[in-house]
Amino acid sequence: MKVRTYETEGEVPAELCVQAEELREQAWPGLAGPHDPALRPVPMLLVTPEGVVTAALEILTKDIVHRGRTYRASGLSAVATDEAHRGRGHGRRLVAAARTEIAERGADLGLFTCDRELRGFYEGAGWQVLEGTVLVGGTPQEPFPSDREGFDKVTVASFFTDRAKRDAEAFRGCRIELYPGVIDRLW
Ligand SMILES: CC(C)(COP(=O)(O)OP(=O)(O)OC[C@H]1O[C@@H](n2cnc3c(N)ncnc32)[C@H](O)[C@@H]1OP(=O)(O)O)[C@@H](O)C(=O)NCCC(=O)NCCS
């Protein structure tokens, strides 16, 4: 089983692309659409030697401003394991590989939200939960915060560069204006 990483969505071979889309459709029927190209989506797939996609995700990236300082932030989006292959560590392997990939690409930090029940899933792959931190998605005009009614989300992060590590405390127990836009409102 290999992790495959692509520079753009267009680089994913058609036979793997179809499977990744099916896998997303399985997880979010009718809701999975293409990502905003402005967020420079980097697809990552876990693929068997026979060419079966067992898990998929995309890394999205943008600059954020927090407490007056600019950071390059990347998040995980559309993380999914094929139902037939769940519970075998494939998801964990892929989100751990994505953490390494984000660091190697030079982002200051990784930052995203997940449902509270998945906290252990991400922590087991090297990510940490920022207690009391809310990510504000959407746009400044139409904010889409992770603590809106009906959501039960936690914010997950990893700090990679020295400056991000130094400033890590400033990301706890606060609201972070992510503002990824109107397509991937809360990546
Ligand atoms: C979440 C998901 C990607 C996990 O994939 P997976 O390949 O089955 O996960 P793994 O086998 O790598 O699990 C690793 C650990 O996370 C835990 N875990 C996995 N899914 C979980 C879930 N839904 N709730 C709670 N814990 C979960 C596992 O129990 C395992 O813990 P363990 O090592 O203590 O046994 C998969 O269930 C999925 O595709 N769900 C639908 C889409 C989704 O919710 N994506 C997340 C969006 S943020």
The ligand as a Tripos MOL2 file, in Angstrom:
@<TRIPOS>MOLECULE
LIG
   48    50     1     0     0
SMALL
NO_CHARGES

@<TRIPOS>ATOM
      1 C1        -12.8690    8.8830    9.8520 C.3       1 LIG1
      2 C2        -12.3510    7.8470    8.8700 C.3       1 LIG1
      3 C3        -11.5440    8.5490    7.7780 C.3       1 LIG1
      4 C4        -11.4340    6.8880    9.6570 C.3       1 LIG1
      5 O1        -10.7880    6.0240    8.7250 O.3       1 LIG1
      6 P1        -10.2770    4.5610    9.1210 P.3       1 LIG1
      7 O2         -9.3350    4.1350    8.0560 O.co2     1 LIG1
      8 O3        -11.4200    3.6710    9.4080 O.co2     1 LIG1
      9 O4         -9.5130    4.8780   10.4870 O.3       1 LIG1
     10 P2         -8.3290    4.0310   11.1610 P.3       1 LIG1
     11 O5         -8.5930    2.5820   10.9620 O.co2     1 LIG1
     12 O6         -7.0360    4.5590   10.6490 O.co2     1 LIG1
     13 O7         -8.5340    4.4320   12.6680 O.3       1 LIG1
     14 C5         -7.5160    4.9300   13.4800 C.3       1 LIG1
     15 C6         -8.0490    5.1580   14.8800 C.3       1 LIG1
     16 O8         -9.1220    6.1220   14.8600 O.3       1 LIG1
     17 C7        -10.2990    5.5700   15.4330 C.3       1 LIG1
     18 N1        -11.4660    5.9580   14.6400 N.ar      1 LIG1
     19 C8        -11.6340    5.7530   13.3240 C.ar      1 LIG1
     20 N2        -12.8280    6.2150   12.9250 N.ar      1 LIG1
     21 C9        -13.4370    6.7090   14.0100 C.ar      1 LIG1
     22 C10       -14.7020    7.3200   14.2310 C.ar      1 LIG1
     23 N3        -15.5730    7.5240   13.2350 N.pl3     1 LIG1
     24 N4        -14.9950    7.7230   15.4970 N.ar      1 LIG1
     25 C11       -14.1060    7.5240   16.5080 C.ar      1 LIG1
     26 N5        -12.8930    6.9520   16.3550 N.ar      1 LIG1
     27 C12       -12.5640    6.5520   15.1100 C.ar      1 LIG1
     28 C13       -10.1150    4.0730   15.3180 C.3       1 LIG1
     29 O9        -10.8740    3.4150   16.3180 O.3       1 LIG1
     30 C14        -8.6410    3.9000   15.4900 C.3       1 LIG1
     31 O10        -8.3050    3.9450   16.8660 O.3       1 LIG1
     32 P3         -7.4380    2.7810   17.5620 P.3       1 LIG1
     33 O11        -6.1100    2.8260   16.8880 O.co2     1 LIG1
     34 O12        -7.4270    3.1980   18.9890 O.co2     1 LIG1
     35 O13        -8.1850    1.5300   17.2630 O.co2     1 LIG1
     36 C15       -13.4870    6.9960    8.2490 C.3       1 LIG1
     37 O14       -14.2880    6.4780    9.2830 O.3       1 LIG1
     38 C16       -14.3810    7.7850    7.2890 C.2       1 LIG1
     39 O15       -14.1050    7.8530    6.0900 O.2       1 LIG1
     40 N6        -15.4890    8.3770    7.7940 N.am      1 LIG1
     41 C17       -16.4330    9.1310    6.9670 C.3       1 LIG1
     42 C18       -15.8740   10.4670    6.5500 C.3       1 LIG1
     43 C19       -15.3970   11.3260    7.7270 C.2       1 LIG1
     44 O16       -16.0650   11.4770    8.7270 O.2       1 LIG1
     45 N7        -14.1890   11.9230    7.5540 N.am      1 LIG1
     46 C20       -13.5720   12.7870    8.5400 C.3       1 LIG1
     47 C21       -13.8150   14.2090    8.1970 C.3       1 LIG1
     48 S1        -13.0000   15.2930    9.3910 S.3       1 LIG1
@<TRIPOS>BOND
     1     1     2 1
     2     2     3 1
     3     2     4 1
     4     2    36 1
     5     4     5 1
     6     5     6 1
     7     6     7 2
     8     6     8 1
     9     6     9 1
    10     9    10 1
    11    10    11 2
    12    10    12 1
    13    10    13 1
    14    13    14 1
    15    14    15 1
    16    15    16 1
    17    15    30 1
    18    16    17 1
    19    17    18 1
    20    17    28 1
    21    18    19 ar
    22    18    27 ar
    23    19    20 ar
    24    20    21 ar
    25    21    22 ar
    26    21    27 ar
    27    22    23 1
    28    22    24 ar
    29    24    25 ar
    30    25    26 ar
    31    26    27 ar
    32    28    29 1
    33    28    30 1
    34    30    31 1
    35    31    32 1
    36    32    33 2
    37    32    34 1
    38    32    35 1
    39    36    37 1
    40    36    38 1
    41    38    39 2
    42    38    40 1
    43    40    41 1
    44    41    42 1
    45    42    43 1
    46    43    44 2
    47    43    45 1
    48    45    46 1
    49    46    47 1
    50    47    48 1
@<TRIPOS>SUBSTRUCTURE
     1 LIG1         1 GROUP 0 **** ****
